[in-house]
Amino acid sequence: MKKLFFGFTAVFAVSVLLFSSCNKGGSDKILIGEFGSLTGTEATFGISSTNGLKLAVEEINKSGGLLNKQIELITYDDQGKPSEAGTVVEKLINKDKVVAVIGEVASSRSKAGAPKCQQYKIPMISPASTNPEVTLIGDYIFRVCFIDPFQATVLTKFANNTLK
């Protein structure tokens, strides 16, 4: 679990660093948006993701931030609904003026939010969306996990070769 956290933190930090030049207005903060299911039937996943992001931001900011700027995380609840995901991503981009978006852990909601990020050329990184279609939405959409077909192949080999 510790390796996963530090790996995600590293990807998060590098991504923010790469895209922080997009920060408008010379602010002393780098605004990063997150959308996730903080309520609803899958809230446990969204809450875990948010807690991990908060820890990563806290750690990065304690060590001086990025480019001498502090990261500010703005999080919205999509209630576990794809229809809400697009709405909150639009709000993060147009109202809050974030330079990058983290989310969602569920592929269906990532697929709903990603077109907005692609439209406005705001990078989006999903920590756990495994459906291959998520990153096919465009060149501003990324993931930090394996896709379903790869996982299925590995699990099948493990079941056949190790578990017999």
VEXDREN-824364 format. One record per residue (C-alpha): residue number from 1; x, y, z; residue in three letters. Coordinates in nm, 4 decimals. Layout:
N
ATOM     n         px         py         pz   res
ATOM   NUM          X          Y          Z   ala
...
//
This chain:
164
ATOM     n         px         py         pz   res
ATOM     1     0.0000     0.0000     0.0000   met
ATOM     2     0.2874     0.2344     0.0824   lys
ATOM     3     0.4412     0.1791    -0.2640   lys
ATOM     4     0.1055     0.2514    -0.4275   leu
ATOM     5     0.0680     0.5754    -0.2324   phe
ATOM     6     0.4182     0.6960    -0.3184   phe
ATOM     7     0.3777     0.5900    -0.6808   gly
ATOM     8     0.0526     0.7817    -0.7085   phe
ATOM     9     0.2127     1.0796    -0.5323   thr
ATOM    10     0.5007     1.0771    -0.7795   ala
ATOM    11     0.2705     1.0604    -1.0820   val
ATOM    12     0.0541     1.3343    -0.9333   phe
ATOM    13     0.3540     1.5599    -0.8655   ala
ATOM    14     0.5054     1.5114    -1.2106   val
ATOM    15     0.1709     1.5723    -1.3782   ser
ATOM    16     0.1106     1.8900    -1.1857   val
ATOM    17     0.4629     2.0074    -1.2588   leu
ATOM    18     0.4189     1.9444    -1.6309   leu
ATOM    19     0.0903     2.1280    -1.6511   phe
ATOM    20     0.1379     2.4005    -1.3908   ser
ATOM    21     0.2688     2.6342    -1.6568   ser
ATOM    22    -0.0943     2.6555    -1.7628   cys
ATOM    23    -0.1810     2.8302    -1.4343   asn
ATOM    24    -0.3286     3.1650    -1.5269   lys
ATOM    25    -0.2846     3.4963    -1.3549   gly
ATOM    26     0.0448     3.4354    -1.1763   gly
ATOM    27    -0.1267     3.3008    -0.8657   ser
ATOM    28     0.0804     3.1728    -0.5755   asp
ATOM    29    -0.1219     2.8486    -0.5870   lys
ATOM    30    -0.1608     2.5676    -0.8348   ile
ATOM    31    -0.5280     2.4711    -0.8532   leu
ATOM    32    -0.5979     2.1018    -0.9054   ile
ATOM    33    -0.9509     1.9649    -0.9324   gly
ATOM    34    -1.0817     1.6293    -0.8231   glu
ATOM    35    -1.4178     1.4662    -0.8821   phe
ATOM    36    -1.5331     1.1513    -0.7120   gly
ATOM    37    -1.8221     0.9711    -0.5525   ser
ATOM    38    -1.8123     1.1005    -0.1963   leu
ATOM    39    -2.1748     0.9990    -0.1438   thr
ATOM    40    -2.3811     0.7207    -0.2935   gly
ATOM    41    -2.3314     0.3455    -0.3114   thr
ATOM    42    -1.9640     0.3638    -0.4153   glu
ATOM    43    -1.8606     0.6421    -0.1798   ala
ATOM    44    -1.5972     0.4282    -0.0097   thr
ATOM    45    -1.3863     0.4386    -0.3287   phe
ATOM    46    -1.4224     0.8127    -0.3773   gly
ATOM    47    -1.3465     0.8853    -0.0131   ile
ATOM    48    -1.0328     0.6685    -0.0248   ser
ATOM    49    -0.9131     0.8449    -0.3380   ser
ATOM    50    -0.9802     1.1880    -0.1884   thr
ATOM    51    -0.7972     1.0982     0.1319   asn
ATOM    52    -0.4970     0.9788    -0.0698   gly
ATOM    53    -0.4937     1.2988    -0.2726   leu
ATOM    54    -0.5150     1.5118     0.0408   lys
ATOM    55    -0.2154     1.3278     0.1842   leu
ATOM    56    -0.0207     1.3740    -0.1398   ala
ATOM    57    -0.0988     1.7454    -0.1558   val
ATOM    58    -0.0080     1.7904     0.2105   glu
ATOM    59     0.3240     1.6115     0.1602   glu
ATOM    60     0.4097     1.8081    -0.1546   ile
ATOM    61     0.3166     2.1397     0.0065   asn
ATOM    62     0.5175     2.0617     0.3227   lys
ATOM    63     0.8240     2.0013     0.1082   ser
ATOM    64     0.7944     2.3414    -0.0566   gly
ATOM    65     0.5251     2.2785    -0.3144   gly
ATOM    66     0.5894     2.2805    -0.6879   leu
ATOM    67     0.7717     2.5633    -0.8599   leu
ATOM    68     0.7607     2.7499    -0.5260   asn
ATOM    69     0.3819     2.7337    -0.5299   lys
ATOM    70     0.1419     2.5536    -0.3002   gln
ATOM    71    -0.1084     2.3103    -0.4459   ile
ATOM    72    -0.4737     2.3676    -0.3679   glu
ATOM    73    -0.7060     2.0726    -0.4183   leu
ATOM    74    -1.0685     2.1488    -0.5047   ile
ATOM    75    -1.2938     1.8441    -0.4719   thr
ATOM    76    -1.6510     1.7917    -0.5875   tyr
ATOM    77    -1.8858     1.5028    -0.5212   asp
ATOM    78    -2.0382     1.3490    -0.8336   asp
ATOM    79    -2.2675     1.1369    -0.6110   gln
ATOM    80    -2.1684     0.8264    -0.8051   gly
ATOM    81    -2.3672     0.9509    -1.1063   lys
ATOM    82    -2.2199     0.9899    -1.4561   pro
ATOM    83    -2.4604     1.2774    -1.5217   ser
ATOM    84    -2.3111     1.4673    -1.2257   glu
ATOM    85    -1.9535     1.3912    -1.3286   ala
ATOM    86    -1.9722     1.6062    -1.6420   gly
ATOM    87    -2.1357     1.8880    -1.4455   thr
ATOM    88    -1.8730     1.9014    -1.1701   val
ATOM    89    -1.5838     1.8751    -1.4167   val
ATOM    90    -1.7260     2.1702    -1.6100   glu
ATOM    91    -1.7462     2.3622    -1.2807   lys
ATOM    92    -1.3861     2.2766    -1.1895   leu
ATOM    93    -1.2639     2.4020    -1.5259   ile
ATOM    94    -1.4788     2.7105    -1.5845   asn
ATOM    95    -1.5560     2.8347    -1.2329   lys
ATOM    96    -1.2532     2.7211    -1.0328   asp
ATOM    97    -0.9988     2.7507    -1.3172   lys
ATOM    98    -0.8059     2.4323    -1.2328   val
ATOM    99    -0.5016     2.3391    -1.4411   val
ATOM   100    -0.5531     1.9620    -1.4064   ala
ATOM   101    -0.8241     1.7211    -1.2933   val
ATOM   102    -0.7915     1.3972    -1.0966   ile
ATOM   103    -1.0752     1.1475    -1.1206   gly
ATOM   104    -1.2755     0.9413    -1.1309   glu
ATOM   105    -1.2095     0.5953    -0.9905   val
ATOM   106    -1.5045     0.4492    -1.1843   ala
ATOM   107    -1.4730     0.4243    -1.5614   ser
ATOM   108    -1.8328     0.5268    -1.6314   ser
ATOM   109    -1.7862     0.8558    -1.4483   arg
ATOM   110    -1.4404     0.9130    -1.5967   ser
ATOM   111    -1.5956     0.8664    -1.9404   lys
ATOM   112    -1.8539     1.1315    -1.8504   ala
ATOM   113    -1.6021     1.3866    -1.7207   gly
ATOM   114    -1.3197     1.3282    -1.9686   ala
ATOM   115    -1.4872     1.4913    -2.2725   pro
ATOM   116    -1.5039     1.8209    -2.0795   lys
ATOM   117    -1.1329     1.8012    -1.9959   cys
ATOM   118    -1.0504     1.7165    -2.3568   gln
ATOM   119    -1.2684     2.0003    -2.4863   gln
ATOM   120    -1.0925     2.2585    -2.2676   tyr
ATOM   121    -0.7468     2.0973    -2.3004   lys
ATOM   122    -0.7189     2.0336    -1.9279   ile
ATOM   123    -0.5291     1.7144    -1.8416   pro
ATOM   124    -0.7267     1.4533    -1.6511   met
ATOM   125    -0.5689     1.1612    -1.4678   ile
ATOM   126    -0.7792     0.8714    -1.3454   ser
ATOM   127    -0.6363     0.6706    -1.0571   pro
ATOM   128    -0.8436     0.3593    -1.1231   ala
ATOM   129    -1.0557     0.3674    -1.4407   ser
ATOM   130    -0.9711     0.0395    -1.6110   thr
ATOM   131    -1.1984     0.0583    -1.9165   asn
ATOM   132    -0.9770     0.1072    -2.2264   pro
ATOM   133    -1.2291     0.3563    -2.3682   glu
ATOM   134    -1.1437     0.6164    -2.1027   val
ATOM   135    -0.8117     0.7238    -2.2536   thr
ATOM   136    -0.9417     0.6912    -2.6096   leu
ATOM   137    -1.1459     1.0062    -2.5438   ile
ATOM   138    -0.8436     1.2184    -2.6200   gly
ATOM   139    -0.4818     1.3115    -2.5717   asp
ATOM   140    -0.5466     1.5021    -2.2475   tyr
ATOM   141    -0.6847     1.1940    -2.0708   ile
ATOM   142    -0.4552     0.9607    -1.8725   phe
ATOM   143    -0.4702     0.6775    -1.6211   arg
ATOM   144    -0.2311     0.5345    -1.3593   val
ATOM   145    -0.3644     0.1779    -1.3560   cys
ATOM   146    -0.3771    -0.1264    -1.5790   phe
ATOM   147    -0.6665    -0.1684    -1.8217   ile
ATOM   148    -0.9209    -0.4507    -1.7967   asp
ATOM   149    -0.7823    -0.6676    -2.0831   pro
ATOM   150    -0.4331    -0.6670    -1.9316   phe
ATOM   151    -0.5630    -0.7544    -1.5846   gln
ATOM   152    -0.7767    -1.0346    -1.7269   ala
ATOM   153    -0.4760    -1.1848    -1.9076   thr
ATOM   154    -0.2554    -1.1728    -1.5988   val
ATOM   155    -0.5271    -1.3173    -1.3733   leu
ATOM   156    -0.5992    -1.5964    -1.6207   thr
ATOM   157    -0.2301    -1.6908    -1.6402   lys
ATOM   158    -0.2037    -1.6830    -1.2607   phe
ATOM   159    -0.5134    -1.8999    -1.2177   ala
ATOM   160    -0.3969    -2.1526    -1.4783   asn
ATOM   161    -0.0265    -2.1650    -1.3960   asn
ATOM   162    -0.0158    -2.1039    -1.0206   thr
ATOM   163    -0.3508    -2.2125    -0.8842   leu
ATOM   164    -0.3967    -2.4901    -1.1418   lys
//
